Amino acid sequence: MLINVTGRQLEITPAIQTQVENVLGVLDIPALKVSGVNAVLSREKNRFQVSLVLNCKSHTLTAEVEDFDLYRALDAAADKVEAQCQALKEKIQEHRGTVEAEADASAE
């Protein structure tokens, strides 16, 4: 999974880079076939904005969070994208038919 980190009005230090990689490394779910993640970190006066775009095979998941702490904003955005990933994974798995559902349909 390719992780691109961009800073606007903010220098991306090695500590920030490793934190982004650690937080987003959890999102590599094989069922979704994640190709890459774009993380844009920006600073405006006294707040930070984190925007994450996760590119899957046929879906694009996004999350934007503003906070006064960069690391808290990054964690909150990652939590939002992770929740979207779990919902999409469940949707993909529920789409497949089950043996019981096929038996009920044939009985009717």
The first five atom37 places (N, CA, C, CB, O) and aatype in JSON, in Angstrom:
{
  "aatype": [12, 10, 9, 2, 19, 16, 7, 1, 5, 10, 6, 9, 16, 14, 0, 9, 5, 16, 5, 19, 6, 2, 19, 10, 7, 19, 10, 3, 9, 14, 0, 10, 11, 19, 15, 7, 19, 2, 0, 19, 10, 15, 1, 6, 11, 2, 1, 13, 5, 19, 15, 10, 19, 10, 2, 4, 11, 15, 8, 16, 10, 16, 0, 6, 19, 6, 3, 13, 3, 10, 18, 1, 0, 10, 3, 0, 0, 0, 3, 11, 19, 6, 0, 5, 4, 5, 0, 10, 11, 6, 11, 9, 5, 6, 8, 1, 7, 16, 19, 6, 0, 6, 0, 3, 0, 15, 0, 6],
  "atom_mask": [
    [1, 1, 1, 1, 1],
    [1, 1, 1, 1, 1],
    [1, 1, 1, 1, 1],
    [1, 1, 1, 1, 1],
    [1, 1, 1, 1, 1],
    [1, 1, 1, 1, 1],
    [1, 1, 1, 0, 1],
    [1, 1, 1, 1, 1],
    [1, 1, 1, 1, 1],
    [1, 1, 1, 1, 1],
    [1, 1, 1, 1, 1],
    [1, 1, 1, 1, 1],
    [1, 1, 1, 1, 1],
    [1, 1, 1, 1, 1],
    [1, 1, 1, 1, 1],
    [1, 1, 1, 1, 1],
    [1, 1, 1, 1, 1],
    [1, 1, 1, 1, 1],
    [1, 1, 1, 1, 1],
    [1, 1, 1, 1, 1],
    [1, 1, 1, 1, 1],
    [1, 1, 1, 1, 1],
    [1, 1, 1, 1, 1],
    [1, 1, 1, 1, 1],
    [1, 1, 1, 0, 1],
    [1, 1, 1, 1, 1],
    [1, 1, 1, 1, 1],
    [1, 1, 1, 1, 1],
    [1, 1, 1, 1, 1],
    [1, 1, 1, 1, 1],
    [1, 1, 1, 1, 1],
    [1, 1, 1, 1, 1],
    [1, 1, 1, 1, 1],
    [1, 1, 1, 1, 1],
    [1, 1, 1, 1, 1],
    [1, 1, 1, 0, 1],
    [1, 1, 1, 1, 1],
    [1, 1, 1, 1, 1],
    [1, 1, 1, 1, 1],
    [1, 1, 1, 1, 1],
    [1, 1, 1, 1, 1],
    [1, 1, 1, 1, 1],
    [1, 1, 1, 1, 1],
    [1, 1, 1, 1, 1],
    [1, 1, 1, 1, 1],
    [1, 1, 1, 1, 1],
    [1, 1, 1, 1, 1],
    [1, 1, 1, 1, 1],
    [1, 1, 1, 1, 1],
    [1, 1, 1, 1, 1],
    [1, 1, 1, 1, 1],
    [1, 1, 1, 1, 1],
    [1, 1, 1, 1, 1],
    [1, 1, 1, 1, 1],
    [1, 1, 1, 1, 1],
    [1, 1, 1, 1, 1],
    [1, 1, 1, 1, 1],
    [1, 1, 1, 1, 1],
    [1, 1, 1, 1, 1],
    [1, 1, 1, 1, 1],
    [1, 1, 1, 1, 1],
    [1, 1, 1, 1, 1],
    [1, 1, 1, 1, 1],
    [1, 1, 1, 1, 1],
    [1, 1, 1, 1, 1],
    [1, 1, 1, 1, 1],
    [1, 1, 1, 1, 1],
    [1, 1, 1, 1, 1],
    [1, 1, 1, 1, 1],
    [1, 1, 1, 1, 1],
    [1, 1, 1, 1, 1],
    [1, 1, 1, 1, 1],
    [1, 1, 1, 1, 1],
    [1, 1, 1, 1, 1],
    [1, 1, 1, 1, 1],
    [1, 1, 1, 1, 1],
    [1, 1, 1, 1, 1],
    [1, 1, 1, 1, 1],
    [1, 1, 1, 1, 1],
    [1, 1, 1, 1, 1],
    [1, 1, 1, 1, 1],
    [1, 1, 1, 1, 1],
    [1, 1, 1, 1, 1],
    [1, 1, 1, 1, 1],
    [1, 1, 1, 1, 1],
    [1, 1, 1, 1, 1],
    [1, 1, 1, 1, 1],
    [1, 1, 1, 1, 1],
    [1, 1, 1, 1, 1],
    [1, 1, 1, 1, 1],
    [1, 1, 1, 1, 1],
    [1, 1, 1, 1, 1],
    [1, 1, 1, 1, 1],
    [1, 1, 1, 1, 1],
    [1, 1, 1, 1, 1],
    [1, 1, 1, 1, 1],
    [1, 1, 1, 0, 1],
    [1, 1, 1, 1, 1],
    [1, 1, 1, 1, 1],
    [1, 1, 1, 1, 1],
    [1, 1, 1, 1, 1],
    [1, 1, 1, 1, 1],
    [1, 1, 1, 1, 1],
    [1, 1, 1, 1, 1],
    [1, 1, 1, 1, 1],
    [1, 1, 1, 1, 1],
    [1, 1, 1, 1, 1],
    [1, 1, 1, 1, 1]
  ],
  "atom_positions": [
    [[0.85, -1.17, 0.0], [0.0, 0.0, 0.0], [0.9, 1.23, 0.0], [-0.97, 0.0, 1.22], [1.82, 1.35, 0.81]],
    [[0.61, 2.13, -0.91], [1.38, 3.36, -1.06], [0.75, 4.45, -0.2], [1.44, 3.79, -2.54], [-0.45, 4.71, -0.3]],
    [[1.56, 5.1, 0.63], [1.07, 6.18, 1.48], [1.79, 7.46, 1.08], [1.31, 5.86, 3.0], [3.01, 7.56, 1.21]],
    [[1.02, 8.44, 0.6], [1.55, 9.76, 0.24], [1.18, 10.75, 1.33], [1.02, 10.23, -1.15], [0.0, 10.88, 1.68]],
    [[2.17, 11.45, 1.87], [1.92, 12.44, 2.91], [2.33, 13.8, 2.37], [2.69, 12.1, 4.23], [3.46, 13.99, 1.92]],
    [[1.39, 14.75, 2.42], [1.64, 16.09, 1.93], [1.38, 17.07, 3.05], [0.75, 16.42, 0.69], [0.41, 16.93, 3.8]],
    [[2.24, 18.07, 3.18], [2.06, 19.09, 4.19], [1.82, 20.45, 3.56], [0.0, 0.0, 0.0], [2.56, 20.87, 2.67]],
    [[0.8, 21.13, 4.03], [0.51, 22.49, 3.58], [0.73, 23.42, 4.76], [-0.95, 22.62, 3.01], [0.09, 23.28, 5.8]],
    [[1.63, 24.35, 4.58], [2.02, 25.26, 5.65], [2.56, 24.49, 6.85], [0.85, 26.14, 6.07], [2.45, 24.94, 7.99]],
    [[3.14, 23.32, 6.57], [3.61, 22.43, 7.62], [4.73, 21.57, 7.07], [2.45, 21.55, 8.16], [4.62, 21.01, 5.98]],
    [[5.81, 21.47, 7.82], [6.92, 20.63, 7.4], [6.68, 19.21, 7.91], [8.28, 21.18, 7.92], [6.38, 19.01, 9.09]],
    [[6.8, 18.23, 7.03], [6.61, 16.84, 7.4], [7.92, 16.31, 7.96], [6.12, 15.98, 6.18], [8.88, 16.06, 7.22]],
    [[7.96, 16.14, 9.27], [9.14, 15.63, 9.93], [9.12, 14.1, 9.91], [9.23, 16.15, 11.38], [8.08, 13.5, 9.65]],
    [[10.26, 13.48, 10.17], [10.26, 12.0, 10.23], [9.31, 11.44, 11.29], [11.68, 11.5, 10.51], [8.75, 10.36, 11.1]],
    [[9.12, 12.15, 12.39], [8.2, 11.68, 13.43], [6.75, 11.69, 12.92], [8.32, 12.57, 14.69], [6.0, 10.75, 13.16]],
    [[6.38, 12.74, 12.21], [5.04, 12.82, 11.65], [4.86, 11.74, 10.59], [4.77, 14.22, 11.04], [3.81, 11.1, 10.53]],
    [[5.88, 11.54, 9.77], [5.82, 10.52, 8.71], [5.61, 9.12, 9.29], [7.1, 10.55, 7.86], [4.77, 8.36, 8.81]],
    [[6.36, 8.78, 10.34], [6.22, 7.46, 10.95], [4.87, 7.31, 11.64], [7.34, 7.21, 11.94], [4.28, 6.23, 11.63]],
    [[4.37, 8.39, 12.26], [3.06, 8.33, 12.91], [1.96, 8.08, 11.88], [2.77, 9.64, 13.68], [1.05, 7.28, 12.12]],
    [[2.04, 8.75, 10.73], [1.05, 8.55, 9.67], [1.12, 7.12, 9.16], [1.28, 9.56, 8.51], [0.09, 6.49, 8.96]],
    [[2.31, 6.6, 8.94], [2.46, 5.23, 8.46], [1.96, 4.21, 9.47], [3.93, 4.95, 8.12], [1.36, 3.21, 9.09]],
    [[2.19, 4.45, 10.76], [1.72, 3.53, 11.79], [0.2, 3.53, 11.89], [2.33, 3.9, 13.14], [-0.42, 2.48, 12.01]],
    [[-0.39, 4.72, 11.83], [-1.84, 4.83, 11.96], [-2.54, 4.25, 10.73], [-2.25, 6.29, 12.16], [-3.56, 3.58, 10.86]],
    [[-2.01, 4.5, 9.54], [-2.65, 4.06, 8.32], [-2.26, 2.65, 7.9], [-2.33, 5.01, 7.21], [-2.89, 2.07, 7.01]],
    [[-1.24, 2.09, 8.51], [-0.83, 0.73, 8.2], [-1.87, -0.3, 8.59], [0.0, 0.0, 0.0], [-1.91, -1.39, 8.03]],
    [[-2.71, 0.04, 9.55], [-3.78, -0.85, 10.01], [-4.86, -0.99, 8.94], [-4.4, -0.33, 11.32], [-5.58, -1.99, 8.92]],
    [[-4.99, -0.02, 8.06], [-6.08, 0.01, 7.09], [-5.84, -0.87, 5.87], [-6.31, 1.41, 6.64], [-6.65, -0.86, 4.94]],
    [[-4.77, -1.63, 5.83], [-4.49, -2.49, 4.69], [-5.31, -3.77, 4.81], [-2.97, -2.81, 4.6], [-4.83, -4.78, 5.32]],
    [[-6.56, -3.7, 4.34], [-7.49, -4.83, 4.43], [-7.5, -5.54, 3.09], [-8.93, -4.36, 4.83], [-7.84, -4.92, 2.08]],
    [[-7.14, -6.83, 3.05], [-7.05, -7.54, 1.76], [-8.37, -7.6, 1.0], [-6.57, -8.93, 2.0], [-8.36, -7.6, -0.23]],
    [[-9.5, -7.66, 1.69], [-10.79, -7.76, 1.01], [-11.11, -6.5, 0.2], [-11.9, -8.02, 2.01], [-11.83, -6.58, -0.79]],
    [[-10.59, -5.35, 0.63], [-10.9, -4.09, -0.06], [-9.91, -3.76, -1.17], [-10.92, -2.95, 0.93], [-10.19, -2.9, -2.01]],
    [[-8.76, -4.42, -1.19], [-7.73, -4.2, -2.2], [-7.34, -2.71, -2.26], [-8.23, -4.68, -3.58], [-7.53, -2.05, -3.28]],
    [[-6.8, -2.22, -1.16], [-6.4, -0.82, -1.04], [-5.15, -0.6, -1.88], [-6.14, -0.43, 0.44], [-4.15, -1.29, -1.7]],
    [[-5.21, 0.37, -2.8], [-4.06, 0.65, -3.64], [-3.19, 1.76, -3.08], [-4.52, 1.02, -5.03], [-1.97, 1.74, -3.26]],
    [[-3.79, 2.73, -2.4], [-2.99, 3.81, -1.86], [-3.79, 4.73, -0.97], [0.0, 0.0, 0.0], [-5.02, 4.74, -0.98]],
    [[-3.05, 5.52, -0.17], [-3.66, 6.48, 0.73], [-2.97, 7.81, 0.53], [-3.58, 6.0, 2.21], [-1.74, 7.89, 0.51]],
    [[-3.76, 8.87, 0.4], [-3.23, 10.22, 0.33], [-3.6, 10.94, 1.62], [-3.77, 10.99, -0.91], [-4.78, 11.04, 1.96]],
    [[-2.61, 11.43, 2.33], [-2.83, 12.16, 3.58], [-2.34, 13.59, 3.37], [-2.1, 11.47, 4.79], [-1.17, 13.82, 3.04]],
    [[-3.23, 14.54, 3.57], [-2.88, 15.96, 3.45], [-3.02, 16.58, 4.83], [-3.79, 16.7, 2.39], [-4.11, 16.61, 5.4]],
    [[-1.91, 17.08, 5.35], [-1.88, 17.71, 6.66], [-1.66, 19.2, 6.45], [-0.77, 17.1, 7.58], [-0.69, 19.6, 5.81]],
    [[-2.57, 20.02, 6.97], [-2.41, 21.46, 6.79], [-2.56, 22.17, 8.12], [-3.44, 22.0, 5.77], [-3.23, 21.69, 9.04]],
    [[-1.93, 23.33, 8.2], [-1.97, 24.14, 9.42], [-2.54, 25.5, 9.07], [-0.56, 24.28, 10.06], [-2.1, 26.13, 8.11]],
    [[-3.52, 25.94, 9.84], [-4.11, 27.25, 9.67], [-4.14, 27.93, 11.03], [-5.53, 27.16, 9.05], [-4.85, 27.5, 11.93]],
    [[-3.38, 28.98, 11.18], [-3.25, 29.72, 12.43], [-3.02, 28.79, 13.61], [-4.48, 30.57, 12.66], [-1.89, 28.36, 13.84]],
    [[-4.07, 28.46, 14.37], [-3.86, 27.65, 15.57], [-4.57, 26.3, 15.51], [-4.33, 28.4, 16.79], [-4.82, 25.7, 16.55]],
    [[-4.91, 25.82, 14.31], [-5.56, 24.52, 14.19], [-4.94, 23.74, 13.04], [-7.07, 24.68, 13.98], [-4.33, 24.3, 12.13]],
    [[-5.13, 22.43, 13.11], [-4.62, 21.53, 12.08], [-5.79, 20.85, 11.39], [-3.64, 20.48, 12.68], [-6.81, 20.55, 12.02]],
    [[-5.65, 20.61, 10.11], [-6.67, 19.9, 9.36], [-6.01, 18.7, 8.69], [-7.34, 20.83, 8.3], [-4.97, 18.83, 8.04]],
    [[-6.63, 17.53, 8.87], [-6.13, 16.3, 8.28], [-7.19, 15.78, 7.32], [-5.79, 15.23, 9.38], [-8.35, 15.62, 7.68]],
    [[-6.76, 15.52, 6.09], [-7.65, 14.98, 5.07], [-7.05, 13.68, 4.57], [-7.87, 16.0, 3.9], [-5.91, 13.65, 4.1]],
    [[-7.82, 12.6, 4.66], [-7.37, 11.29, 4.2], [-8.24, 10.82, 3.05], [-7.39, 10.26, 5.35], [-9.47, 10.92, 3.11]],
    [[-7.61, 10.32, 2.0], [-8.32, 9.74, 0.86], [-7.74, 8.35, 0.65], [-8.18, 10.63, -0.44], [-6.56, 8.19, 0.36]],
    [[-8.6, 7.35, 0.81], [-8.19, 5.96, 0.68], [-8.74, 5.42, -0.64], [-8.69, 5.11, 1.9], [-9.96, 5.4, -0.84]],
    [[-7.87, 4.99, -1.51], [-8.26, 4.48, -2.83], [-8.29, 2.97, -2.8], [-7.31, 4.98, -3.92], [-7.26, 2.32, -2.62]],
    [[-9.49, 2.42, -2.99], [-9.68, 0.97, -3.09], [-9.89, 0.61, -4.55], [-10.89, 0.49, -2.22], [-9.81, 1.48, -5.42]],
    [[-10.15, -0.66, -4.81], [-10.31, -1.12, -6.18], [-11.47, -0.41, -6.87], [-10.54, -2.61, -6.2], [-11.31, 0.08, -8.0]],
    [[-12.61, -0.34, -6.23], [-13.77, 0.3, -6.86], [-14.43, 1.35, -5.99], [-14.78, -0.74, -7.24], [-15.54, 1.79, -6.29]],
    [[-13.77, 1.76, -4.91], [-14.33, 2.74, -3.99], [-13.26, 3.75, -3.58], [-14.93, 2.05, -2.75], [-12.07, 3.47, -3.63]],
    [[-13.73, 4.92, -3.19], [-12.85, 5.94, -2.63], [-13.45, 6.39, -1.31], [-12.67, 7.14, -3.61], [-14.59, 6.85, -1.26]],
    [[-12.69, 6.26, -0.24], [-13.15, 6.64, 1.09], [-12.41, 7.89, 1.54], [-12.94, 5.48, 2.11], [-11.2, 7.98, 1.39]],
    [[-13.14, 8.86, 2.09], [-12.52, 10.11, 2.51], [-12.91, 10.45, 3.94], [-12.93, 11.24, 1.56], [-13.96, 10.04, 4.43]],
    [[-12.04, 11.22, 4.59], [-12.32, 11.72, 5.93], [-11.54, 13.01, 6.13], [-11.94, 10.68, 7.02], [-10.38, 13.12, 5.73]],
    [[-12.2, 14.0, 6.74], [-11.55, 15.27, 7.06], [-11.85, 15.62, 8.51], [-12.02, 16.4, 6.11], [-12.99, 15.53, 8.97]],
    [[-10.8, 16.02, 9.23], [-10.94, 16.37, 10.65], [-10.12, 17.61, 10.93], [-10.5, 15.19, 11.57], [-9.0, 17.75, 10.44]],
    [[-10.67, 18.51, 11.73], [-9.94, 19.68, 12.22], [-9.81, 19.57, 13.73], [-10.64, 21.01, 11.81], [-10.76, 19.19, 14.42]],
    [[-8.63, 19.92, 14.24], [-8.4, 19.87, 15.68], [-7.21, 20.78, 16.0], [-8.13, 18.4, 16.16], [-6.48, 21.22, 15.11]],
    [[-7.05, 21.06, 17.29], [-5.93, 21.89, 17.71], [-4.65, 21.09, 17.88], [-6.27, 22.59, 19.01], [-3.57, 21.68, 17.99]],
    [[-4.75, 19.77, 17.9], [-3.59, 18.88, 18.02], [-3.5, 18.04, 16.75], [-3.7, 17.98, 19.29], [-4.47, 17.39, 16.36]],
    [[-2.34, 18.03, 16.12], [-2.16, 17.32, 14.87], [-2.35, 15.82, 15.03], [-0.78, 17.6, 14.31], [-3.0, 15.18, 14.2]],
    [[-1.79, 15.25, 16.08], [-1.86, 13.8, 16.27], [-3.29, 13.34, 16.6], [-0.9, 13.38, 17.39], [-3.71, 12.27, 16.17]],
    [[-4.02, 14.15, 17.37], [-5.41, 13.81, 17.65], [-6.25, 13.88, 16.38], [-6.0, 14.75, 18.72], [-7.13, 13.03, 16.17]],
    [[-5.99, 14.87, 15.54], [-6.72, 14.99, 14.28], [-6.41, 13.81, 13.37], [-6.37, 16.31, 13.57], [-7.31, 13.28, 12.71]],
    [[-5.16, 13.39, 13.33], [-4.77, 12.24, 12.52], [-5.45, 10.96, 13.01], [-3.25, 12.07, 12.55], [-5.94, 10.18, 12.2]],
    [[-5.48, 10.76, 14.32], [-6.14, 9.57, 14.88], [-7.64, 9.58, 14.6], [-5.88, 9.49, 16.38], [-8.21, 8.54, 14.28]],
    [[-8.27, 10.74, 14.72], [-9.71, 10.83, 14.49], [-10.04, 10.56, 13.02], [-10.24, 12.23, 14.9], [-11.02, 9.88, 12.72]],
    [[-9.23, 11.09, 12.1], [-9.46, 10.85, 10.67], [-9.25, 9.38, 10.34], [-8.53, 11.73, 9.81], [-10.0, 8.8, 9.55]],
    [[-8.24, 8.77, 10.94], [-8.0, 7.34, 10.71], [-9.15, 6.5, 11.26], [-6.66, 6.9, 11.37], [-9.53, 5.5, 10.65]],
    [[-9.71, 6.91, 12.4], [-10.86, 6.18, 12.95], [-12.06, 6.28, 12.02], [-11.23, 6.73, 14.34], [-12.78, 5.3, 11.83]],
    [[-12.28, 7.46, 11.43], [-13.39, 7.63, 10.5], [-13.22, 6.74, 9.27], [-13.51, 9.09, 10.07], [-14.17, 6.08, 8.84]],
    [[-12.02, 6.73, 8.71], [-11.78, 5.91, 7.53], [-11.86, 4.42, 7.88], [-10.4, 6.24, 6.91], [-12.35, 3.62, 7.08]],
    [[-11.39, 4.05, 9.06], [-11.47, 2.65, 9.48], [-12.92, 2.2, 9.63], [-10.71, 2.45, 10.8], [-13.26, 1.07, 9.26]],
    [[-13.77, 3.07, 10.17], [-15.19, 2.73, 10.29], [-15.82, 2.56, 8.91], [-15.94, 3.82, 11.08], [-16.64, 1.67, 8.7]],
    [[-15.43, 3.42, 7.97], [-15.94, 3.29, 6.61], [-15.46, 1.99, 5.97], [-15.51, 4.5, 5.76], [-16.2, 1.34, 5.24]],
    [[-14.21, 1.62, 6.23], [-13.66, 0.37, 5.7], [-14.42, -0.83, 6.24], [-12.17, 0.25, 6.03], [-14.74, -1.75, 5.49]],
    [[-14.69, -0.83, 7.54], [-15.42, -1.95, 8.14], [-16.83, -2.06, 7.58], [-15.46, -1.8, 9.66], [-17.31, -3.16, 7.32]],
    [[-17.5, -0.91, 7.4], [-18.85, -0.93, 6.83], [-18.83, -1.45, 5.4], [-19.47, 0.48, 6.88], [-19.71, -2.22, 5.01]],
    [[-17.84, -1.04, 4.62], [-17.74, -1.5, 3.24], [-17.41, -2.99, 3.18], [-16.67, -0.69, 2.5], [-17.94, -3.71, 2.34]],
    [[-16.54, -3.44, 4.08], [-16.19, -4.86, 4.13], [-17.4, -5.71, 4.47], [-15.07, -5.11, 5.16], [-17.62, -6.75, 3.86]],
    [[-18.2, -5.26, 5.44], [-19.42, -5.99, 5.8], [-20.42, -5.98, 4.66], [-20.05, -5.38, 7.06], [-21.11, -6.97, 4.42]],
    [[-20.5, -4.87, 3.96], [-21.43, -4.77, 2.83], [-21.03, -5.75, 1.73], [-21.46, -3.33, 2.28], [-21.89, -6.39, 1.12]],
    [[-19.74, -5.86, 1.47], [-19.26, -6.79, 0.46], [-19.54, -8.23, 0.89], [-17.75, -6.59, 0.2], [-19.97, -9.05, 0.07]],
    [[-19.31, -8.55, 2.16], [-19.52, -9.91, 2.64], [-21.0, -10.26, 2.7], [-18.89, -10.08, 4.02], [-21.36, -11.41, 2.42]],
    [[-21.88, -9.31, 3.05], [-23.31, -9.58, 3.12], [-23.93, -9.72, 1.74], [-24.0, -8.48, 3.89], [-25.01, -10.29, 1.61]],
    [[-23.27, -9.22, 0.74], [-23.81, -9.29, -0.61], [-23.82, -10.72, -1.14], [-23.0, -8.41, -1.53], [-24.64, -11.08, -1.99]],
    [[-22.91, -11.52, -0.63], [-22.85, -12.92, -1.06], [-24.02, -13.7, -0.45], [-21.49, -13.55, -0.65], [-24.4, -13.44, 0.7]],
    [[-24.57, -14.62, -1.19], [-25.69, -15.42, -0.7], [-25.23, -16.47, 0.29], [0.0, 0.0, 0.0], [-24.09, -16.92, 0.24]],
    [[-26.12, -16.85, 1.17], [-25.83, -17.91, 2.13], [-26.61, -19.16, 1.75], [-26.17, -17.46, 3.58], [-27.55, -19.09, 0.96]],
    [[-26.22, -20.28, 2.3], [-26.87, -21.55, 2.0], [-28.31, -21.53, 2.52], [-26.08, -22.73, 2.63], [-29.21, -22.02, 1.84]],
    [[-28.54, -20.96, 3.7], [-29.88, -20.9, 4.28], [-30.81, -20.04, 3.43], [-29.82, -20.36, 5.71], [-31.97, -20.4, 3.22]],
    [[-30.32, -18.92, 2.94], [-31.14, -18.04, 2.12], [-31.51, -18.71, 0.8], [-30.4, -16.72, 1.86], [-32.63, -18.55, 0.31]],
    [[-30.58, -19.46, 0.23], [-30.88, -20.17, -1.02], [-31.9, -21.29, -0.77], [-29.59, -20.74, -1.64], [-32.75, -21.54, -1.62]],
    [[-31.8, -21.97, 0.37], [-32.74, -23.04, 0.7], [-34.14, -22.48, 0.92], [-32.28, -23.8, 1.94], [-35.12, -23.1, 0.49]],
    [[-34.25, -21.34, 1.57], [-35.54, -20.7, 1.79], [-36.17, -20.25, 0.47], [-35.39, -19.51, 2.74], [-37.38, -20.37, 0.28]],
    [[-35.35, -19.72, -0.43], [-35.86, -19.25, -1.71], [-36.35, -20.42, -2.56], [-34.77, -18.46, -2.46], [-37.35, -20.29, -3.27]],
    [[-35.67, -21.55, -2.49], [-36.09, -22.69, -3.3], [-37.32, -23.39, -2.71], [-34.93, -23.69, -3.43], [-38.1, -24.0, -3.45]],
    [[-37.52, -23.3, -1.38], [-38.66, -23.91, -0.73], [-39.96, -23.17, -1.07], [-38.45, -23.93, 0.79], [-41.04, -23.77, -1.12]],
    [[-39.86, -21.87, -1.3], [-41.04, -21.08, -1.61], [-41.44, -21.34, -3.03], [-40.8, -19.59, -1.39], [-42.43, -20.77, -3.5]]
  ]
}
